[in-house]
Amino acid sequence: MQFRTRAIHVGQQRDPQTGAVVPPLHLASTFVQPAAGEWGRYDYSRSGNPTREALETTVASLEGGTHALAFSSGMAAVHAATMLLQSGDHIVAGADIYGGTYRLLHRICRRAGIEVTLAPGNDLQRLEDAITPATRLLWVESPGNPLLSITDLAACVEIARRHGILLGVDNTFATPVLTRPLELGADIVMHSATKYLGGHSDLLGGVLAVRDEKLRDELYFIQNATGAVMGPLECFLCSRGLKTLELRVREQCRSAQKLAEILNNDRRVRRVLYPGLPQHPGHEIAAQQMQGGFGAMLSFEVEGDFEAARRVVNSARLFQLAVSLGAVESLIEQPASMSHASYDPQDRAAHGITDSLIRLSVGLEAVEDLANDLDQALSNAL
């Protein structure tokens, strides 16, 4: 079956008892067992829940994996992946990563004795040079957050194999509609399901998808032992969101491309960061790696300083001033003061996250209305 058909039907079979075309929502926290010491398929919802399993089955299919695990948030999913490591191990991560991941790596993993090195994901030599004998995990995002840098995932697979380490990919921005890292050879794919998978700003969740049975078992043990599972209501909502994932993402990509081209010709804008623009340094790799679009996230720098960018985001009316992304509503934010405020200021500067940078999550509104809103925000602020 094709992608959009699987998004609707895999893991979402009709209810055999009633014939309902939508599987029922199972809110039960515990399940009756056949006898003492005999275990049924489900026993306690932390360990397994029918509604969660349905979502996990769908995500695994869409990512080209064999298993998926649904967590209470994207950060819980990332944390579970890092718990595969132990004290004395080392992580190499791309420098263009979500601020919450940066905080987890630097302030939680280091507390557990796991060292972290950031390197540009779009510079494969520097990425590989950062690997040491203690490295156990290479973690990248493509497109990156918030600079929309592109990492060659197939090349990263080769790097990881040469060094005998795991490759984890945060695929939140691209979604499996555009990129499927497991099919390229990655070991772990992570999604903040809060974003495109859910798609409607009404749930919190995260997902890990894998192809290796042993790795799935290790991650499941961590998930069950630590308990950060996605609740059944959130799973139900996310399964509903997945049914329109491809349609939403394709349309959002088209709008983002048009807005990037408009901003690229605006003299009030210093530069636009969007892989769909031919001048983007990762454009050619993105064209090969992302199938049918370049994503619905874009960033741009305004002519001015921190306060100028702050005035622009505060002046938007249709674009809503909020963190998060990937939903039907368009959002605008200033990474330096919002999504990436957890970065140390010197690290923000070192990795190119300037004070004048603005990040957009392009939703499903009419692109003409979104363009008009950006025009009035720039006019009122600059």
RAGIKA-V270814 format. One record per residue. N is the residue number from 1. RES is the residue in one letter. SS is DSSP state (a for helix, b for strand, c for the rest). Layout:
BEGIN
[[N | RES | SS] [N | RES | SS]]
END
This chain:
BEGIN
[[1 | M | c] [2 | Q | c] [3 | F | a] [4 | R | a] [5 | T | a] [6 | R | a] [7 | A | a] [8 | I | a] [9 | H | a] [10 | V | c] [11 | G | c] [12 | Q | c] [13 | Q | c] [14 | R | c] [15 | D | c] [16 | P | c] [17 | Q | c] [18 | T | c] [19 | G | c] [20 | A | c] [21 | V | c] [22 | V | c] [23 | P | c] [24 | P | c] [25 | L | c] [26 | H | c] [27 | L | c] [28 | A | c] [29 | S | c] [30 | T | b] [31 | F | c] [32 | V | c] [33 | Q | c] [34 | P | c] [35 | A | b] [36 | A | c] [37 | G | c] [38 | E | b] [39 | W | c] [40 | G | c] [41 | R | c] [42 | Y | c] [43 | D | c] [44 | Y | b] [45 | S | c] [46 | R | c] [47 | S | c] [48 | G | c] [49 | N | c] [50 | P | a] [51 | T | a] [52 | R | a] [53 | E | a] [54 | A | a] [55 | L | a] [56 | E | a] [57 | T | a] [58 | T | a] [59 | V | a] [60 | A | a] [61 | S | a] [62 | L | a] [63 | E | c] [64 | G | c] [65 | G | c] [66 | T | c] [67 | H | b] [68 | A | b] [69 | L | b] [70 | A | b] [71 | F | b] [72 | S | c] [73 | S | c] [74 | G | a] [75 | M | a] [76 | A | a] [77 | A | a] [78 | V | a] [79 | H | a] [80 | A | a] [81 | A | a] [82 | T | a] [83 | M | c] [84 | L | c] [85 | L | c] [86 | Q | c] [87 | S | c] [88 | G | c] [89 | D | c] [90 | H | b] [91 | I | b] [92 | V | b] [93 | A | b] [94 | G | b] [95 | A | c] [96 | D | c] [97 | I | c] [98 | Y | c] [99 | G | a] [100 | G | a] [101 | T | a] [102 | Y | a] [103 | R | a] [104 | L | a] [105 | L | a] [106 | H | a] [107 | R | a] [108 | I | a] [109 | C | a] [110 | R | a] [111 | R | a] [112 | A | a] [113 | G | c] [114 | I | c] [115 | E | b] [116 | V | b] [117 | T | b] [118 | L | b] [119 | A | b] [120 | P | c] [121 | G | c] [122 | N | c] [123 | D | c] [124 | L | a] [125 | Q | a] [126 | R | a] [127 | L | a] [128 | E | a] [129 | D | a] [130 | A | c] [131 | I | c] [132 | T | c] [133 | P | c] [134 | A | c] [135 | T | b] [136 | R | b] [137 | L | b] [138 | L | b] [139 | W | b] [140 | V | b] [141 | E | b] [142 | S | c] [143 | P | c] [144 | G | c] [145 | N | c] [146 | P | c] [147 | L | c] [148 | L | c] [149 | S | c] [150 | I | c] [151 | T | c] [152 | D | c] [153 | L | a] [154 | A | a] [155 | A | a] [156 | C | a] [157 | V | a] [158 | E | a] [159 | I | a] [160 | A | a] [161 | R | a] [162 | R | a] [163 | H | a] [164 | G | c] [165 | I | c] [166 | L | b] [167 | L | b] [168 | G | b] [169 | V | b] [170 | D | b] [171 | N | c] [172 | T | c] [173 | F | c] [174 | A | c] [175 | T | a] [176 | P | a] [177 | V | a] [178 | L | a] [179 | T | c] [180 | R | c] [181 | P | a] [182 | L | a] [183 | E | a] [184 | L | a] [185 | G | c] [186 | A | c] [187 | D | c] [188 | I | b] [189 | V | b] [190 | M | b] [191 | H | b] [192 | S | b] [193 | A | c] [194 | T | c] [195 | K | c] [196 | Y | c] [197 | L | c] [198 | G | c] [199 | G | c] [200 | H | c] [201 | S | c] [202 | D | c] [203 | L | c] [204 | L | c] [205 | G | c] [206 | G | b] [207 | V | b] [208 | L | b] [209 | A | b] [210 | V | b] [211 | R | c] [212 | D | c] [213 | E | a] [214 | K | a] [215 | L | a] [216 | R | a] [217 | D | a] [218 | E | a] [219 | L | a] [220 | Y | a] [221 | F | a] [222 | I | a] [223 | Q | a] [224 | N | a] [225 | A | a] [226 | T | a] [227 | G | c] [228 | A | c] [229 | V | b] [230 | M | c] [231 | G | c] [232 | P | a] [233 | L | a] [234 | E | a] [235 | C | a] [236 | F | a] [237 | L | a] [238 | C | a] [239 | S | a] [240 | R | a] [241 | G | a] [242 | L | a] [243 | K | c] [244 | T | c] [245 | L | a] [246 | E | a] [247 | L | a] [248 | R | a] [249 | V | a] [250 | R | a] [251 | E | a] [252 | Q | a] [253 | C | a] [254 | R | a] [255 | S | a] [256 | A | a] [257 | Q | a] [258 | K | a] [259 | L | a] [260 | A | a] [261 | E | a] [262 | I | a] [263 | L | a] [264 | N | a] [265 | N | c] [266 | D | c] [267 | R | c] [268 | R | c] [269 | V | b] [270 | R | b] [271 | R | b] [272 | V | b] [273 | L | b] [274 | Y | c] [275 | P | c] [276 | G | c] [277 | L | c] [278 | P | c] [279 | Q | c] [280 | H | c] [281 | P | c] [282 | G | c] [283 | H | a] [284 | E | a] [285 | I | a] [286 | A | a] [287 | A | a] [288 | Q | a] [289 | Q | a] [290 | M | c] [291 | Q | c] [292 | G | c] [293 | G | c] [294 | F | c] [295 | G | c] [296 | A | c] [297 | M | b] [298 | L | b] [299 | S | b] [300 | F | b] [301 | E | b] [302 | V | b] [303 | E | c] [304 | G | c] [305 | D | c] [306 | F | a] [307 | E | a] [308 | A | a] [309 | A | a] [310 | R | a] [311 | R | a] [312 | V | a] [313 | V | a] [314 | N | a] [315 | S | a] [316 | A | c] [317 | R | c] [318 | L | c] [319 | F | c] [320 | Q | b] [321 | L | b] [322 | A | c] [323 | V | c] [324 | S | c] [325 | L | c] [326 | G | c] [327 | A | c] [328 | V | c] [329 | E | c] [330 | S | c] [331 | L | b] [332 | I | b] [333 | E | b] [334 | Q | c] [335 | P | c] [336 | A | c] [337 | S | c] [338 | M | c] [339 | S | c] [340 | H | c] [341 | A | c] [342 | S | c] [343 | Y | c] [344 | D | c] [345 | P | a] [346 | Q | a] [347 | D | a] [348 | R | a] [349 | A | a] [350 | A | a] [351 | H | c] [352 | G | c] [353 | I | c] [354 | T | c] [355 | D | c] [356 | S | c] [357 | L | b] [358 | I | b] [359 | R | b] [360 | L | b] [361 | S | b] [362 | V | c] [363 | G | c] [364 | L | c] [365 | E | c] [366 | A | c] [367 | V | a] [368 | E | a] [369 | D | a] [370 | L | a] [371 | A | a] [372 | N | a] [373 | D | a] [374 | L | a] [375 | D | a] [376 | Q | a] [377 | A | a] [378 | L | a] [379 | S | a] [380 | N | a] [381 | A | a] [382 | L | c]]
END
